[in-house]
Amino acid sequence: MSKKDKVFTVKIRRDYCKGCGLCIEFCKQDVLQASANMNSMGYHYAEPAQPESCIGCMICTMVCPDLAVEVYSE
């Protein structure tokens, strides 16, 4: 199975996210967006907006300074 055929799941650890937006900014597939809700620290955390668009490039995980983003292949 090639990477193109895989399905990827993006998980955001809400309480780790400080809402910096780096994962949103660097995602070329526009998978993530800022949530209208806040986490326990009072930040608008990132959330998947178009999870089906994820290509598994892992850029979001690399740019997150708080290790709040995880990507899994199914």
C-alpha positions as CSV (number, residue, x, y, z in Angstrom):
1,M,0.0,0.0,0.0
2,S,1.5,3.3,-1.0
3,K,1.3,6.5,1.2
4,K,-1.2,7.9,-1.3
5,D,-3.6,5.0,-0.5
6,K,-3.4,5.3,3.3
7,V,-5.9,7.1,5.5
8,F,-4.4,9.4,8.1
9,T,-6.0,10.5,11.4
10,V,-5.0,13.8,13.0
11,K,-5.3,14.0,16.8
12,I,-4.9,17.2,18.8
13,R,-4.1,17.0,22.5
14,R,-6.3,19.9,23.4
15,D,-4.8,20.6,26.8
16,Y,-1.3,20.7,25.3
17,C,-2.2,23.2,22.6
18,K,-1.4,26.9,23.3
19,G,-3.2,28.1,20.1
20,C,0.0,29.4,18.4
21,G,-1.4,28.4,15.0
22,L,1.8,27.1,13.5
23,C,0.2,23.7,12.6
24,I,-2.6,25.5,10.9
25,E,-0.3,27.9,9.0
26,F,2.1,25.2,7.8
27,C,-0.5,22.6,6.7
28,K,-0.7,22.9,2.9
29,Q,-3.8,20.7,2.8
30,D,-5.8,23.0,5.1
31,V,-6.6,20.1,7.4
32,L,-6.6,22.1,10.6
33,Q,-8.4,25.2,11.9
34,A,-8.6,27.1,15.2
35,S,-11.5,25.9,17.4
36,A,-14.2,28.3,18.6
37,N,-13.9,26.5,21.9
38,M,-11.2,26.9,24.5
39,N,-9.1,24.3,26.3
40,S,-8.6,24.2,30.1
41,M,-5.8,26.8,29.8
42,G,-8.0,29.3,27.9
43,Y,-6.5,28.8,24.5
44,H,-8.4,28.3,21.2
45,Y,-6.8,24.9,20.3
46,A,-6.3,23.6,16.8
47,E,-8.8,21.0,15.5
48,P,-9.2,19.0,12.3
49,A,-11.4,20.9,9.9
50,Q,-10.9,18.6,6.9
51,P,-9.3,15.4,8.3
52,E,-9.9,13.5,5.0
53,S,-7.5,15.9,3.3
54,C,-4.5,14.8,5.4
55,I,-1.7,13.3,3.3
56,G,0.5,12.3,6.3
57,C,3.3,14.7,5.6
58,M,3.8,15.2,9.4
59,I,4.7,18.9,9.1
60,C,2.1,19.8,11.7
61,T,3.8,17.5,14.2
62,M,7.2,18.9,13.4
63,V,6.3,22.6,13.9
64,C,4.2,22.2,17.0
65,P,6.3,23.5,19.9
66,D,4.1,21.8,22.5
67,L,3.8,18.3,20.9
68,A,0.1,18.7,20.8
69,V,-0.4,17.2,17.3
70,E,-0.2,13.5,16.4
71,V,-0.8,11.9,13.0
72,Y,-1.6,8.2,12.7
73,S,-1.9,6.0,9.6
74,E,-4.7,3.5,9.4
